[in-house]
């Protein structure tokens, strides 16, 4: 994760300094880093899933948690794929790459709040969803206003709204069935 974030911070600096060849070489690292980020997300989800089961949490709640955290892997993969697909359109490519970082901001912030502010997990998950929507919404509006067209960040905003809707429906039979399918992967 840190390697991914460092790469996202270094890349625009290289572009600003006109070091496009180095930008491309470092960008090629994303072909290794992105799968490692996906693997680390998977391993974190698997680890938490096992801990929740060991602690005897209600299976329905664990399945709901699992299916909603699994979405981070899917959203990250979609945004990364789009960034690579649009690599020859720098403005769009940059926005999709930045979008991958937006997905990671709120979960990291929530972990800090849980650790240092003694925020409950229920409050932290609520904060996570609302912070994601707020961050993505502001970035989408500002970017759309600046470019005078619909921003690629709209997709991230859509992902965040979808996540909130899914969270609110987490204990419905449909999402429990989807969660059970996902749980078989863990």
C-alpha angles and dihedrals in degrees: 000000000000091000089052093050093046089051090051090051096046098045099068090045090056091050092049090051091049095245096138097153092055089045089056093046092050089043088058086064087068088074086067100031097050094058089045090052090050090048092049091049089050092049093048091050091047092048094049091045091055092046092051091050092047091052089056096242116171108279092226091058092045092051090049091050092047097049092049095047091047086065090071090066092048095046092047092049093049093049093046091048090051091048091054092043090054096041090122091056100065099192093052093039092053093050094051092047090050088049090064088062092050088061090057100046102076097043090052091047091050091053089053092049092049091049101043106022097039090233113174119246091245092053091043093053090049090050090047094055095043094044091050092052093045094048094045092043095052093046091047094050095046093046093046090048093048095047096036090228139082108289124231084232085075087081091058090048089051090051091051094049090047090051091053091049091048091048091053089050095041097120097046116116092247095055092041088055091049089047091052090054091049091046090061088065090060 
